[in-house]
Amino acid sequence: MGRYTLLQDVEVILWCCLSSWYYGYHISELNYPEASITCSSTAAGLLSTTLPPCLDIDSQRYSAATAVFTLGGLAGSLLSSKIGEKVQAVGSIKMTGLLNIVGSLMMFAAPHWLAVLAGRIVAGVASGLAITTVPPLLSQISKTSTNKVVASHGGSIGILNQLAIVLGIFSAQVAGLAATGMKGDRLGGWRYVVLVSGIVAAVQLVVGQARIGNDLMDEREKERTLRDDDEDVEQTVDREADLEQSEASPLLHDGDSMTPKHSESLRSLISSPTLRPAVLLVAFILVTQQLSGINAVLFYSTPVLKNLLPNQSGLIGIFVSLINVAMTFPSLVLIDKIGRKPLLLMSLTSMAISAVLLAVGLDGHHQVLSSISIVTFVAAFALALGPVPFLLISELVPSHAVAVVSSLALSCSWISNFVVALTFLPLRDALTYKDDRGAVQGEGRVFYVFLGVHVIAFLVIYSKLYRN
């Protein structure tokens, strides 16, 4: 019997996923309490300290606070492989906790809007480091586990990364509701919202220091090796044969050991004729995740659903986030049963249909059709395109290249996210027109652009993701 029990494996997995939770939380932490932080409200405040209840933040500064998080995330992803080499993966997770505490406290105690920007940058670095470290680490935990339940559910364990992200987004919305009220306008309440992630980070650090050593994965690999040596040779051969036949087996193999043989440089990855296709495919799928239109759909969710729920507009973001959480659970079950490729193709097909219906609904001012399309689009994204790309990083490339590929692919994802944020509204406006009465028409046309992304991604994934 292995040294690591099921409960011990679960403890490590949940501890790692807290860093993914931070990422989701920071994505959404300023969305709900916008009125609370920007001094656009006259509601009673919560704070009676020397800190100002709100800050001099206009729409441009608010947008900047959102954008710098992406830049921080890019920096964190670019630095992740170097940090991992120095402190190992578990040490990187602990560093995300430390950075989250710093960023959270900077925002909580901010006397000026520039301090909020600085805190967002630090939080972004932590998130970029987390999102490049957690998915490969979860895969490694599964592959080095001596527990059969954990070892046989690698895909489901990998999906927990995305589940933690969407739970973080949902948690931020709920925290915003609790601290700033239904309208998000309770002055000073926003400070408590940004403090939550720092409190959780402190708990993560305490648990990590007390129970999880930086050399944990080396110990797990040694334990797995000892266990394999004690197994019957025939059972070992059968297990390897099953792995070879699995659709989710890596495109490239470098043996069973998850301990890196040597670190790869970016130049060697791109120049290698055997590694290059896998590297480009991983980067393409992660870029597709950002270019799929999910952020645009979320942008339209509030104005569209507000017309159906005029007296409960504060709950719309929470409702959409809840859909995102709920539809991530089916992928936990389906990922190891039907495989990554079919699940991605199902997700893209459903998103494409929803994009067309949303375009028709927005152009024709059909509120019900638009609302249903938004819900189905978010659900389809959560089914596969949200969680699966992170899982593929450690499955399409050999282990010694995972760190660099993860850094490269997630950096491309951050850049794509930034590009979408900058270009979506100008693109939408360029595709619209005014009718004879001066009313803006054609807002749904931009979703035909996203439809094109879905079609291209479907064809690439169908033909390139896994060899026959």
Backbone torsions as a table, in degrees:
resi	resn	phi	psi	omega
1	MET	NA	137.0	-175.8
2	GLY	-70.1	161.5	-179.2
3	ARG	-69.7	-36.7	-174.7
4	TYR	-93.6	116.6	179.6
5	THR	-80.3	171.4	178.8
6	LEU	-59.9	-42.9	-179.5
7	LEU	-64.1	-36.9	178.1
8	GLN	-67.5	-40.4	176.7
9	ASP	-62.9	-43.8	179.5
10	VAL	-61.8	-39.8	179.4
11	GLU	-60.3	-46.1	-179.1
12	VAL	-66.3	-42.0	-179.2
13	ILE	-62.1	-47.9	-179.8
14	LEU	-64.7	-37.4	178.3
15	TRP	-62.0	-43.2	177.8
16	CYS	-64.3	-41.5	-175.2
17	CYS	-67.8	-16.5	175.5
18	LEU	-60.0	-33.7	179.1
19	SER	-67.9	-35.4	174.4
20	SER	-68.6	-34.4	177.4
21	TRP	-60.7	-41.2	177.2
22	TYR	-56.7	-43.7	-178.6
23	TYR	-56.8	-50.4	178.5
24	GLY	-63.3	-39.9	-179.0
25	TYR	-62.6	-45.2	-178.3
26	HIS	-68.1	-29.6	176.6
27	ILE	-57.5	-39.1	-168.8
28	SER	-111.6	-3.1	-169.8
29	GLU	-63.9	-28.5	-179.3
30	LEU	-97.7	-2.8	-176.4
31	ASN	-70.0	-53.4	-175.1
32	TYR	-68.5	-46.7	-174.8
33	PRO	-87.8	30.8	-177.4
34	GLU	-55.9	-45.7	-179.2
35	ALA	-66.1	-29.6	-178.8
36	SER	-70.3	-36.5	-175.6
37	ILE	-88.6	-23.0	-172.0
38	THR	-97.3	8.8	178.7
39	CYS	62.2	24.5	179.6
40	SER	-94.0	13.0	-177.7
41	SER	-128.7	153.9	174.8
42	THR	-113.2	13.4	-179.6
43	ALA	-66.8	157.0	179.8
44	ALA	-63.6	145.0	-177.5
45	GLY	-95.4	170.4	179.8
46	LEU	-102.1	-27.3	-173.5
47	LEU	-93.0	140.0	174.8
48	SER	-125.8	35.8	-178.3
49	THR	-105.6	-173.6	178.7
50	THR	-76.3	-11.4	178.2
51	LEU	-72.2	137.3	178.0
52	PRO	-66.4	139.0	-178.7
53	PRO	-66.6	-25.4	177.1
54	CYS	-144.4	170.3	-174.6
55	LEU	-123.7	161.0	-178.8
56	ASP	-78.5	75.9	-176.8
57	ILE	-119.6	115.3	174.4
58	ASP	-92.7	-174.0	-176.0
59	SER	-62.9	-36.4	179.6
60	GLN	-68.2	-42.9	178.7
61	ARG	-68.4	-34.5	176.8
62	TYR	-65.0	-41.6	176.7
63	SER	-63.9	-37.7	178.5
64	ALA	-64.1	-39.4	178.6
65	ALA	-62.6	-31.5	176.5
66	THR	-75.7	-41.3	-175.2
67	ALA	-69.9	-38.1	-176.1
68	VAL	-66.9	-24.1	174.7
69	PHE	-61.4	-40.7	177.7
70	THR	-64.5	-41.8	178.6
71	LEU	-64.8	-40.1	175.6
72	GLY	-63.2	-39.9	177.5
73	GLY	-62.5	-40.1	176.9
74	LEU	-61.4	-44.3	179.1
75	ALA	-62.4	-42.5	179.3
76	GLY	-62.9	-40.2	178.9
77	SER	-68.3	-39.9	179.1
78	LEU	-64.9	-33.8	-177.1
79	LEU	-87.8	-10.0	-169.7
80	SER	-60.5	-41.7	-177.6
81	SER	-66.8	-38.3	178.3
82	LYS	-67.6	-42.2	178.6
83	ILE	-64.4	-41.7	179.2
84	GLY	-61.9	-35.3	178.1
85	GLU	-64.4	-32.7	-175.5
86	LYS	-86.5	-41.0	-173.6
87	VAL	-117.9	2.4	-177.6
88	GLN	67.1	171.8	-172.6
89	ALA	-63.8	-43.4	-179.6
90	VAL	-64.2	-39.2	176.0
91	GLY	-63.3	-34.8	176.9
92	SER	-64.9	-39.4	177.7
93	ILE	-61.9	-43.3	178.7
94	LYS	-63.4	-35.4	179.1
95	MET	-66.6	-34.9	176.7
96	THR	-61.8	-38.0	177.7
97	GLY	-63.9	-43.6	179.4
98	LEU	-63.5	-45.1	179.2
99	LEU	-64.2	-36.2	178.4
100	ASN	-65.1	-38.8	177.0
101	ILE	-62.4	-46.1	-179.5
102	VAL	-61.8	-50.0	-179.0
103	GLY	-62.7	-41.1	-179.9
104	SER	-64.0	-44.8	-179.9
105	LEU	-67.2	-35.8	177.5
106	MET	-61.5	-41.8	179.5
107	MET	-73.0	-41.3	-178.8
108	PHE	-61.0	-41.4	-176.2
109	ALA	-96.9	13.9	-174.9
110	ALA	-63.6	120.8	174.8
111	PRO	-88.4	-11.7	-174.0
112	HIS	-144.0	153.7	-176.7
113	TRP	-63.9	-26.6	177.8
114	LEU	-65.8	-30.5	177.3
115	ALA	-67.4	-33.7	175.1
116	VAL	-64.4	-42.9	177.8
117	LEU	-60.6	-43.3	179.7
118	ALA	-63.1	-42.1	177.8
119	GLY	-64.3	-36.7	178.0
120	ARG	-66.6	-36.2	177.8
121	ILE	-63.9	-46.5	179.3
122	VAL	-61.8	-43.6	177.6
123	ALA	-62.8	-35.7	177.4
124	GLY	-65.3	-42.0	177.3
125	VAL	-60.1	-44.4	178.0
126	ALA	-60.5	-41.8	-178.8
127	SER	-68.6	-40.8	177.5
128	GLY	-62.9	-40.2	177.0
129	LEU	-66.3	-40.1	-178.6
130	ALA	-65.5	-46.6	-172.3
131	ILE	-71.8	-18.4	174.8
132	THR	-92.7	-16.2	-176.2
133	THR	-99.0	-41.9	-171.8
134	VAL	-65.3	-50.2	-177.4
135	PRO	-57.6	-48.8	177.0
136	PRO	-63.1	-33.7	-179.8
137	LEU	-68.4	-39.0	176.2
138	LEU	-62.8	-40.9	177.0
139	SER	-62.1	-41.8	-180.0
140	GLN	-66.3	-39.1	178.2
141	ILE	-61.1	-43.0	179.4
142	SER	-64.7	-44.7	-175.7
143	LYS	-72.5	-24.6	179.8
144	THR	-99.0	2.9	-177.7
145	SER	-73.0	140.4	174.1
146	THR	-94.0	3.9	176.9
147	ASN	-96.9	126.6	-174.3
148	LYS	-64.3	-34.5	-179.8
149	VAL	-63.1	-47.1	-179.4
150	VAL	-68.9	-43.8	-176.2
151	ALA	-65.3	-28.7	-176.3
152	SER	-93.7	1.9	-179.2
153	HIS	-127.2	46.8	-178.7
154	GLY	-61.1	-39.6	-179.9
155	GLY	-65.0	-45.6	179.7
156	SER	-62.5	-39.5	178.5
157	ILE	-65.3	-38.2	177.6
158	GLY	-64.0	-33.6	179.4
159	ILE	-66.7	-23.2	-179.7
160	LEU	-59.8	-25.6	176.1
161	ASN	-60.4	-49.5	179.6
162	GLN	-68.8	-36.1	177.7
163	LEU	-61.2	-40.1	177.6
164	ALA	-64.6	-38.3	179.5
165	ILE	-63.1	-49.7	-177.2
166	VAL	-70.0	-30.5	173.8
167	LEU	-66.7	-34.3	175.6
168	GLY	-64.3	-43.6	177.3
169	ILE	-60.7	-45.6	179.5
170	PHE	-63.6	-41.9	-179.8
171	SER	-61.8	-39.8	179.5
172	ALA	-64.5	-38.1	178.3
173	GLN	-65.7	-43.1	179.8
174	VAL	-66.7	-41.5	177.8
175	ALA	-62.2	-39.0	177.4
176	GLY	-62.9	-42.0	177.9
177	LEU	-62.9	-43.9	-177.4
178	ALA	-68.0	-38.0	-173.5
179	ALA	-90.1	-26.5	-174.1
180	THR	-122.0	2.9	175.5
181	GLY	85.5	175.8	-175.9
182	MET	-58.8	-35.8	-178.6
183	LYS	-93.6	-1.5	179.9
184	GLY	66.5	27.3	-171.9
185	ASP	-118.9	12.2	179.6
186	ARG	-74.9	113.2	-173.2
187	LEU	-60.9	136.2	179.9
188	GLY	85.5	-19.2	-178.1
189	GLY	-63.6	-28.1	-178.6
190	TRP	-60.8	-29.0	-178.9
191	ARG	-64.8	-36.2	177.8
192	TYR	-71.0	-31.4	178.1
193	VAL	-62.9	-47.3	-177.8
194	VAL	-73.7	-17.9	-179.9
195	LEU	-77.5	-25.1	-175.2
196	VAL	-56.1	-46.4	-177.5
197	SER	-63.4	-33.0	177.5
198	GLY	-66.9	-38.0	178.1
199	ILE	-65.4	-45.1	178.6
200	VAL	-63.8	-38.1	178.9
201	ALA	-63.4	-38.1	178.5
202	ALA	-62.9	-41.4	177.2
203	VAL	-63.0	-43.0	179.4
204	GLN	-60.7	-43.0	-179.5
205	LEU	-65.4	-42.2	179.8
206	VAL	-62.1	-47.0	178.9
207	VAL	-63.5	-42.2	-179.2
208	GLY	-63.0	-43.9	180.0
209	GLN	-67.3	-34.0	-175.8
210	ALA	-81.7	-32.8	-168.3
211	ARG	-126.2	-14.7	-173.0
212	ILE	-128.5	113.8	-179.7
213	GLY	-86.4	156.8	-179.5
214	ASN	-64.5	-24.7	-179.0
215	ASP	-94.9	21.0	-177.0
216	LEU	-55.2	-45.9	-174.5
217	MET	-68.9	-32.8	174.6
218	ASP	-63.6	-41.3	178.7
219	GLU	-64.6	-40.9	180.0
220	ARG	-64.9	-39.2	179.7
221	GLU	-65.4	-40.5	177.9
222	LYS	-64.5	-42.3	179.4
223	GLU	-62.9	-41.3	179.7
224	ARG	-65.2	-40.5	179.5
225	THR	-62.5	-43.8	178.8
226	LEU	-62.9	-39.6	-179.9
227	ARG	-67.4	-41.4	179.5
228	ASP	-63.8	-34.3	179.8
229	ASP	-66.2	-26.9	-178.3
230	ASP	-88.3	-9.0	-178.0
231	GLU	-80.9	158.2	174.7
232	ASP	-65.4	138.7	-176.1
233	VAL	-59.7	-39.3	-178.5
234	GLU	-64.4	-39.0	178.6
235	GLN	-64.9	-38.0	179.8
236	THR	-65.0	-42.6	179.8
237	VAL	-63.8	-41.8	179.0
238	ASP	-62.5	-40.1	-179.1
239	ARG	-64.7	-42.3	179.5
240	GLU	-65.9	-36.0	179.2
241	ALA	-65.9	-40.1	177.7
242	ASP	-62.7	-40.4	179.6
243	LEU	-65.9	-36.5	-179.8
244	GLU	-65.1	-33.9	-176.3
245	GLN	-84.7	-13.1	-177.7
246	SER	-65.3	138.4	177.5
247	GLU	-63.2	-29.6	-176.1
248	ALA	-87.5	8.9	178.1
249	SER	-67.5	150.1	-175.1
250	PRO	-60.3	150.4	175.7
251	LEU	-64.6	-33.6	179.5
252	LEU	-126.7	141.6	-178.1
253	HIS	-116.3	148.5	172.8
254	ASP	-139.1	30.0	179.4
255	GLY	97.3	175.6	-176.0
256	ASP	-76.6	-33.8	-172.4
257	SER	-62.8	134.4	176.9
258	MET	-91.7	-0.9	177.1
259	THR	-78.7	123.2	-177.0
260	PRO	-58.4	133.2	177.0
261	LYS	-77.4	-39.1	176.3
262	HIS	-161.4	155.7	-179.5
263	SER	-86.0	141.2	179.5
264	GLU	-95.6	146.8	171.9
265	SER	-95.3	158.5	-179.9
266	LEU	-61.5	-39.8	-179.2
267	ARG	-63.0	-42.2	-179.0
268	SER	-67.7	-33.1	178.2
269	LEU	-66.0	-46.7	-177.7
270	ILE	-68.8	-33.9	-177.0
271	SER	-82.8	-15.9	-178.2
272	SER	-76.6	122.0	-179.7
273	PRO	-67.1	-22.5	179.6
274	THR	-87.8	-33.4	-178.2
275	LEU	-88.0	-30.0	-172.9
276	ARG	-55.6	-45.9	-178.7
277	PRO	-59.2	-41.5	-179.9
278	ALA	-67.5	-40.5	179.5
279	VAL	-62.0	-47.6	-178.8
280	LEU	-65.7	-36.4	-179.8
281	LEU	-66.8	-44.4	178.3
282	VAL	-60.7	-46.4	179.6
283	ALA	-62.2	-40.8	-179.5
284	PHE	-61.7	-45.1	-177.2
285	ILE	-66.7	-38.3	178.6
286	LEU	-70.4	-34.4	174.8
287	VAL	-67.7	-40.4	177.1
288	THR	-57.8	-38.4	178.5
289	GLN	-54.9	-40.7	-178.8
290	GLN	-80.9	-32.7	-177.4
291	LEU	-87.5	1.8	-174.4
292	SER	-71.0	-18.2	-179.7
293	GLY	102.8	5.9	-177.6
294	ILE	-62.3	-40.1	179.2
295	ASN	-67.2	-35.5	177.5
296	ALA	-66.2	-40.4	178.4
297	VAL	-63.9	-42.8	178.0
298	LEU	-63.8	-33.3	177.7
299	PHE	-61.7	-40.4	-177.2
300	TYR	-84.4	-12.4	-174.3
301	SER	-60.9	-42.6	-177.9
302	THR	-68.6	-52.6	-179.4
303	PRO	-63.9	-32.5	-179.4
304	VAL	-74.8	-50.2	-176.6
305	LEU	-73.1	-21.3	178.7
306	LYS	-62.6	-31.9	179.7
307	ASN	-69.0	-27.1	178.0
308	LEU	-88.3	-27.7	-179.6
309	LEU	-125.8	65.0	-172.3
310	PRO	-63.4	-28.0	-176.9
311	ASN	-96.3	1.0	-178.0
312	GLN	-134.8	40.2	-177.1
313	SER	-62.5	-27.4	179.9
314	GLY	-67.1	-19.8	-177.9
315	LEU	-93.1	-4.9	-175.4
316	ILE	-64.0	-47.9	179.5
317	GLY	-60.2	-39.5	178.3
318	ILE	-65.5	-40.1	179.5
319	PHE	-62.4	-46.5	179.9
320	VAL	-64.9	-40.9	178.4
321	SER	-63.9	-36.7	179.3
322	LEU	-65.9	-37.9	175.2
323	ILE	-61.3	-43.2	179.4
324	ASN	-59.3	-42.4	179.1
325	VAL	-67.3	-49.1	-175.0
326	ALA	-60.7	-40.0	-176.3
327	MET	-82.0	-3.5	173.1
328	THR	-80.5	-25.8	-178.8
329	PHE	-64.1	-41.5	177.8
330	PRO	-56.9	-34.5	179.9
331	SER	-66.7	-26.8	175.9
332	LEU	-60.2	-36.9	-178.4
333	VAL	-84.9	-39.9	-171.6
334	LEU	-81.5	-26.1	-170.3
335	ILE	-59.1	-39.7	-179.1
336	ASP	-92.4	-4.5	-179.7
337	LYS	-97.8	-47.5	-178.0
338	ILE	-105.9	-11.1	175.1
339	GLY	96.0	165.3	-175.9
340	ARG	-70.9	-46.7	-175.1
341	LYS	-62.2	-52.5	178.6
342	PRO	-59.0	-37.2	-179.2
343	LEU	-66.5	-40.9	177.2
344	LEU	-64.3	-42.1	-179.9
345	LEU	-66.0	-38.4	175.5
346	MET	-62.6	-43.3	-179.3
347	SER	-62.4	-48.0	-178.8
348	LEU	-64.6	-39.6	178.8
349	THR	-62.8	-45.5	179.8
350	SER	-65.6	-38.2	178.3
351	MET	-66.5	-39.0	179.3
352	ALA	-63.1	-45.3	178.3
353	ILE	-62.4	-43.3	-179.9
354	SER	-64.7	-36.6	179.3
355	ALA	-63.8	-42.1	178.1
356	VAL	-63.6	-46.2	-179.7
357	LEU	-64.5	-36.8	178.5
358	LEU	-67.9	-40.0	177.2
359	ALA	-61.0	-45.0	178.7
360	VAL	-64.0	-42.2	-178.9
361	GLY	-64.4	-43.3	179.7
362	LEU	-69.1	-42.2	-179.7
363	ASP	-66.9	-34.7	-178.9
364	GLY	-94.9	3.2	179.6
365	HIS	57.5	40.6	177.1
366	HIS	-95.5	99.8	-173.4
367	GLN	-63.6	-43.6	-177.4
368	VAL	-65.7	-46.4	178.9
369	LEU	-61.2	-43.1	179.4
370	SER	-62.8	-41.6	-178.7
371	SER	-65.2	-45.6	178.9
372	ILE	-62.9	-40.1	-179.2
373	SER	-64.8	-38.3	177.8
374	ILE	-62.8	-45.0	-179.5
375	VAL	-63.3	-45.9	-178.8
376	THR	-68.8	-33.4	178.0
377	PHE	-64.5	-48.7	179.6
378	VAL	-62.4	-41.1	179.7
379	ALA	-64.2	-42.3	-179.9
380	ALA	-65.6	-40.1	177.3
381	PHE	-62.8	-44.1	-178.4
382	ALA	-66.3	-25.4	-177.7
383	LEU	-65.4	-39.6	-175.3
384	ALA	-149.5	-49.5	-174.2
385	LEU	-64.9	-24.7	174.5
386	GLY	-72.5	-55.4	-173.9
387	PRO	-88.0	-34.6	-168.6
388	VAL	-68.4	-40.0	-178.1
389	PRO	-54.0	-37.8	178.8
390	PHE	-64.5	-34.5	-178.9
391	LEU	-68.9	-31.7	-173.8
392	LEU	-70.6	-23.7	-175.6
393	ILE	-55.6	-47.0	-176.7
394	SER	-85.6	-1.5	-178.9
395	GLU	-105.6	-22.5	-177.1
396	LEU	-97.7	-11.8	-178.7
397	VAL	-129.7	154.1	177.4
398	PRO	-66.0	156.8	-171.0
399	SER	-61.2	-33.5	-177.5
400	HIS	-70.2	-11.7	179.8
401	ALA	-107.6	-3.1	-173.9
402	VAL	-60.4	-44.1	-175.3
403	ALA	-60.8	-47.2	-177.8
404	VAL	-71.0	-41.4	179.3
405	VAL	-64.2	-41.3	177.8
406	SER	-60.8	-44.1	178.5
407	SER	-62.0	-45.4	-179.4
408	LEU	-65.2	-50.5	-175.1
409	ALA	-64.8	-43.2	-179.6
410	LEU	-71.2	-29.0	174.2
411	SER	-65.1	-41.5	175.1
412	CYS	-61.2	-36.6	179.0
413	SER	-65.5	-44.0	178.5
414	TRP	-63.0	-42.2	179.4
415	ILE	-63.0	-42.4	178.8
416	SER	-62.8	-41.1	177.4
417	ASN	-59.1	-43.5	-179.7
418	PHE	-65.8	-41.9	179.7
419	VAL	-63.1	-43.3	178.7
420	VAL	-61.6	-42.7	-179.9
421	ALA	-61.3	-36.0	-178.1
422	LEU	-79.7	-32.0	-169.1
423	THR	-105.3	-15.4	-173.4
424	PHE	-60.5	-54.2	-177.8
425	LEU	-64.3	-43.9	175.4
426	PRO	-60.4	-39.2	178.4
427	LEU	-65.7	-44.2	178.1
428	ARG	-59.5	-45.5	-178.7
429	ASP	-65.6	-34.8	-179.8
430	ALA	-68.0	-26.9	-178.0
431	LEU	-91.7	-7.6	179.3
432	THR	-91.0	169.8	177.2
433	TYR	-149.1	166.7	178.4
434	LYS	-107.8	136.2	178.9
435	ASP	-82.0	-172.5	-176.2
436	ASP	-62.1	-24.8	-179.6
437	ARG	-93.4	2.1	179.1
438	GLY	85.6	5.2	179.2
439	ALA	-81.1	141.2	-179.8
440	VAL	-74.1	129.8	179.2
441	GLN	-125.3	159.8	174.2
442	GLY	82.9	23.9	179.6
443	GLU	-64.5	-23.1	-178.5
444	GLY	-80.1	-10.3	-176.1
445	ARG	-60.4	-30.9	-177.5
446	VAL	-62.0	-24.8	-178.6
447	PHE	-76.5	-14.3	171.2
448	TYR	-71.7	-27.9	173.6
449	VAL	-64.5	-44.9	178.0
450	PHE	-66.2	-32.1	174.8
451	LEU	-59.0	-41.6	177.1
452	GLY	-60.5	-39.1	176.8
453	VAL	-62.0	-42.9	-179.8
454	HIS	-62.1	-43.0	-178.5
455	VAL	-64.9	-46.5	179.6
456	ILE	-61.8	-45.1	-179.6
457	ALA	-63.0	-40.3	178.6
458	PHE	-59.0	-47.4	-177.7
459	LEU	-64.6	-41.9	-179.3
460	VAL	-66.5	-47.1	-178.7
461	ILE	-66.3	-39.1	179.5
462	TYR	-61.6	-37.6	-174.0
463	SER	-96.0	-21.7	-169.9
464	LYS	-119.2	-18.0	-167.4
465	LEU	-63.2	-52.6	178.8
466	TYR	-131.6	142.0	177.5
467	ARG	-72.1	155.4	-178.0
468	ASN	-70.4	NA	NA
